Each structure stands twice: as C-alpha cells, then as structure tokens.
Amino acid sequence: MWIKQVSAETMIQDFATQFQTGFNLGPIALNSQTILWAFFGVVVLIYIVVSLVLVYHWRRYSLRNRRIAFAETVYFFVSISVLVVALFALILS
C-alpha cells in the first residue's frame, strides 16, 4: 500500500477550494454562506443569553441607579447596531 505524500500548500489549496464550493455531507450541503448564517445564529443566541443575564443583574442589584440605566442604554444601542450591521453584511454577501 502506497501512501501519497501531499504538501501542506496543496492541502490548504484543496481545503480552500472545497470551502468555496461547499462541503457535501450527504443530505446536508454546507457552503460558506450556510456556515456564516449558522455562526451568526449562534452569536445571536449567545447575545440573547448574555443580555438576559446582564439585565437581570442590572435590575436586581442596581437599586435603580442612573448610571446603570445609562449603561443599559449604551449596551443595547451599540450591540444591536453591531448585530444589524452584521445582518446586512450577511444579506448583501
């Protein structure tokens, strides 16, 4: 049995070609667009969980402090803006 030696450069080129054309996993075909949408979905889920935890702690332990209300406003404004920009980037790609 002969083992074919392949250079690292060839392996990287093969992987890059396969990533651009898509992975075929039987009934599931993964292309780069599908992977990006899945990654975006995971990021949104993590964002929701982290935001819920932060809001709970801000509301439970802040004693209605004005600085905490300002921090909430800035957090949600900036983070939602970033998510919207990422969404538009995915839609336009």
C-alpha positions as CSV (number, residue, x, y, z in Angstrom):
1,M,0.0,0.0,0.0
2,W,1.5,3.3,-1.1
3,I,0.9,6.4,0.9
4,K,0.7,9.6,-1.2
5,Q,2.7,12.4,0.2
6,V,0.9,15.8,-0.1
7,S,2.5,19.1,0.7
8,A,0.8,21.5,3.2
9,E,0.3,24.0,0.4
10,T,-1.6,21.5,-1.6
11,M,-3.8,20.6,1.4
12,I,-4.5,24.2,2.1
13,Q,-5.5,24.9,-1.6
14,D,-7.7,21.8,-1.6
15,F,-9.4,22.9,1.6
16,A,-9.9,26.5,0.2
17,T,-11.4,25.1,-3.0
18,Q,-13.7,22.8,-1.0
19,F,-14.7,25.7,1.3
20,Q,-15.6,27.9,-1.6
21,T,-17.6,25.3,-3.5
22,G,-19.2,23.7,-0.4
23,F,-18.9,20.6,1.7
24,N,-21.1,17.7,0.8
25,L,-22.1,15.7,3.9
26,G,-24.7,13.5,2.3
27,P,-28.1,15.2,2.6
28,I,-26.6,18.3,4.2
29,A,-24.6,20.5,1.8
30,L,-22.6,23.2,3.6
31,N,-21.3,26.2,1.7
32,S,-19.6,29.2,3.1
33,Q,-22.9,31.2,3.2
34,T,-24.6,28.5,5.3
35,I,-21.7,28.3,7.7
36,L,-21.8,32.1,8.1
37,W,-25.6,32.1,8.8
38,A,-25.2,29.3,11.3
39,F,-22.4,31.2,13.0
40,F,-24.5,34.4,13.1
41,G,-27.3,32.4,14.6
42,V,-25.1,31.1,17.4
43,V,-23.8,34.6,18.1
44,V,-27.3,36.0,18.3
45,L,-28.3,33.2,20.8
46,I,-25.2,33.9,22.9
47,Y,-26.0,37.6,22.8
48,I,-29.6,36.9,24.0
49,V,-28.4,34.8,26.9
50,V,-25.8,37.3,28.0
51,S,-28.2,40.2,27.6
52,L,-30.8,38.4,29.8
53,V,-28.2,37.8,32.5
54,L,-27.0,41.4,32.4
55,V,-30.5,42.8,32.5
56,Y,-31.4,40.6,35.4
57,H,-28.4,41.7,37.4
58,W,-28.8,45.3,36.5
59,R,-32.4,45.3,37.5
60,R,-31.9,43.2,40.6
61,Y,-28.8,44.7,42.1
62,S,-28.6,48.2,40.8
63,L,-31.2,49.8,43.0
64,R,-32.4,51.9,40.0
65,N,-29.1,53.7,39.7
66,R,-28.9,56.3,36.8
67,R,-25.5,55.1,35.7
68,I,-26.8,51.6,35.3
69,A,-29.7,52.8,33.2
70,F,-27.2,54.7,31.1
71,A,-25.1,51.6,30.8
72,E,-28.1,49.5,29.7
73,T,-29.0,52.1,27.0
74,V,-25.4,52.2,25.7
75,Y,-25.1,48.4,25.8
76,F,-28.3,47.8,23.8
77,F,-27.8,50.6,21.4
78,V,-24.2,49.6,20.5
79,S,-24.8,45.8,20.5
80,I,-28.0,46.0,18.4
81,S,-26.2,48.3,16.0
82,V,-23.4,45.8,15.6
83,L,-25.8,42.9,15.1
84,V,-27.8,44.9,12.4
85,V,-24.6,45.7,10.5
86,A,-23.6,42.0,10.6
87,L,-27.1,41.0,9.4
88,F,-26.9,43.5,6.5
89,A,-23.4,42.2,5.6
90,L,-24.7,38.7,5.5
91,I,-27.7,39.6,3.4
92,L,-25.5,41.6,0.9
93,S,-22.8,38.9,0.6
